Amino acid sequence: MIDPIRRALARKRVNRGRVTVEEPNPKLVLVVKFGLCMTVCFSGLELVHILLLGSWNSEIFAAISGLTGTISGIFVGQKA
């Protein structure tokens, strides 16, 4: 099975009716996977913080927002 992150980062080019697929850099795939994992971890941390302490932590939310923006930027920049 093809990795969905690798497939999402792959570039498809059409040249004279032929479609060629350029594989992404393995380091880029690794960074995106790490970023997604950290986003999930920070989201879980925020959920635990809300459930146990009953308050919102803006620093954790800022980390989640920053990682989400970075990952989105990587996907948009890779396709351009």
SULDACOR-V524021 format. One record per helix or strand of 2 or more residues. SS is the DSSP state (h for helix, s for strand). FROM is the first residue (numbers start at 1). TO is the last residue. If there is no record, write none. Layout:
# SULDACOR-V524021
ss={SS & SS}
from={FROM & FROM}
to={TO & TO}
This chain:
# SULDACOR-V524021
ss={h & s & s & h & h}
from={4 & 11 & 18 & 26 & 58}
to={9 & 15 & 22 & 53 & 79}
